[in-house]
């Protein structure tokens, strides 16, 4: 059986910050919208604090069990890319949990190969919220 490429990954640095934030706050989740300014950054929330809707797509889990959701319109735009959550020095969005840490989450990405895209297409649409 061929395994599907992950739609979402995280860097070791992001995983370390997620572990620290989980210890401080409890279970986490991410949401990626297609908004402007900080709305285009991955937002880290307490799990369940952000209400996931039927138009949100589950990209997968990072750092063990942290779900990453993306708005449907943004997913349609990025469906051909593997999304990678990373962290850099700087101030994040005011609503995102890493904001007081002097770090911010950001998205990096890479294009799926033709064969990876074919596997994902054959697997069908990812789960949606709601």
Rosetta blueprint (number, residue, H / E / L):
1 X L
2 X L
3 X L
4 X L
5 X L
6 X L
7 X L
8 X E
9 X E
10 X E
11 X L
12 X H
13 X H
14 X H
15 X H
16 X H
17 X H
18 X H
19 X H
20 X H
21 X H
22 X H
23 X H
24 X H
25 X H
26 X L
27 X L
28 X E
29 X E
30 X E
31 X E
32 X E
33 X L
34 X L
35 X L
36 X L
37 X H
38 X H
39 X H
40 X H
41 X L
42 X L
43 X E
44 X E
45 X E
46 X E
47 X L
48 X L
49 X L
50 X L
51 X L
52 X L
53 X L
54 X L
55 X L
56 X E
57 X E
58 X E
59 X E
60 X E
61 X E
62 X E
63 X L
64 X L
65 X L
66 X E
67 X E
68 X E
69 X E
70 X E
71 X E
72 X H
73 X H
74 X H
75 X H
76 X H
77 X H
78 X H
79 X L
80 X L
81 X E
82 X E
83 X E
84 X E
85 X E
86 X E
87 X E
88 X E
89 X E
90 X L
91 X L
92 X L
93 X L
94 X L
95 X L
96 X L
97 X L
98 X L
99 X H
100 X H
101 X H
102 X L
103 X E
104 X E
105 X E
106 X E
107 X E
108 X E
109 X E
110 X E
111 X E
112 X L
113 X L
114 X H
115 X H
116 X H
117 X H
118 X H
119 X H
120 X H
121 X H
122 X H
123 X H
124 X L
125 X L
126 X L
127 X L
128 X E
129 X L
130 X L
